[in-house]
Amino acid sequence: MADSVIPDPARIRALVAEHGAPLLLLSTQTVRQQYRKLAQALPGVQLHYALKPLPHPAVVKALDEEGARFDLATNGEVDIVRQLGIAPERCIQTHPIKRDSDIRYCLDYGTRTFIFDNPWELPKFLPYKDQVELLMRLSFRNKDAQCDLSAKFGVNPSEAHELLRKAVGMGLKVRGLSFHAGSQLQNNFKYVEAIGFCRQLFNLAALDGIALDTLDIGGGYPVHYTEPVMPIHYYCHPIAAELERLFPGVRLIAEPGRFISAPAMTLVASVMGKSERQGRMWYYLDDGLYGSYSGKLYDHCDYPFLPLAKLEGKHGAERLSVVAGPTCDSIDVMYNDIMLPEMECGELVVSPMMGAYTWASATEFNFFPKTTIVVID
Ligand SMILES: Cc1ncc(COP(=O)(O)O)c(C=O)c1O
């Protein structure tokens, strides 16, 4: 949990007394610190915070004050930046698949940079040819990443040159290339390989008279959940060096999401009920897999978990336990066979590192509402 910042237990108890449980405690100071760390590790790269892991106005506002830019994928995300008065030229729209109405929504706001990764997307831009600037997304498969985003998006590198020529041949303005090397990616050399391929494509394009001037290296930067990861400065060192060597003078973009938001939010939930089943203690929390722990399913993520009493150093002997969510579905189990001190109904538990792809993908199944986010600083 090296990246996490758990609020003081007394503060947690006071916040629950004020707002009730469950709660997601959001620290905008942590958001700022994460942004600064990444900005230092990737000098000269324009960081566009990808709103999808935590599309919360307080996060966007704090990052705007830090000088960040923004990566938008949907009209709802456009609404958030618009309401906060973010300059549209500080944003890019990165969803490879769009409806005409999505393109128009973004252009009405004033954001002009879009992504494409297939020939069927290109005619959609023709009515707005004089306004849009495009980046072509490449697919670099990566089965080791927690989420291999190139499985769904990006043109195969072997077809990329032809697609680029097609787009330019249709009179569209293509400014550069983009990729997403995989989310929560441990292997930083995957970026280095991708950057090398992009250089070759820049060179091939130049031979065709196509002058590309932008490279977008996407998101993916990992954080410490339950397993340690390389400190971000070391992680980015070979990436920054390769960018400096191969792309001098080129506009460089990154789209970090998880790295900025994951450590910034801590979940506090309470034990709604307990039982003993087949020799294990079962604890049913007021938040679960259909709620803030949805990332366990969708993001393939495992979050730290501990009773608040343990943080305070007040706990008894541990027993083999199961931790489940509040809904009536039996899939709604977060931790199987975990050693925990015996807890009573009403006791509080915490999961730090819950800022990315958690609340954002939570549902309201069984009418358990999405957990309230409280900004704590
Ligand atoms: C296009 C794009 N950019 C950036 C991100 C953020 O990635 P990460 O949270 O791994 O930094 C995503 C995640 O889905 C994405 O799809």
The ligand as an ORCA input file, in Angstrom:
! r2SCAN-3c Opt
* xyz 0 1
  C      -8.021      5.725    -24.297
  C      -7.623      5.569    -22.871
  N      -6.732      6.426    -22.356
  C      -6.357      6.353    -21.063
  C      -6.889      5.404    -20.226
  C      -6.446      5.383    -18.788
  O      -5.629      4.307    -18.577
  P      -4.961      4.027    -17.154
  O      -6.029      4.160    -16.138
  O      -4.413      2.666    -17.290
  O      -3.879      5.054    -16.967
  C      -7.807      4.458    -20.726
  C      -8.362      3.414    -19.862
  O      -9.284      2.701    -20.218
  C      -8.201      4.553    -22.092
  O      -9.097      3.710    -22.623
*
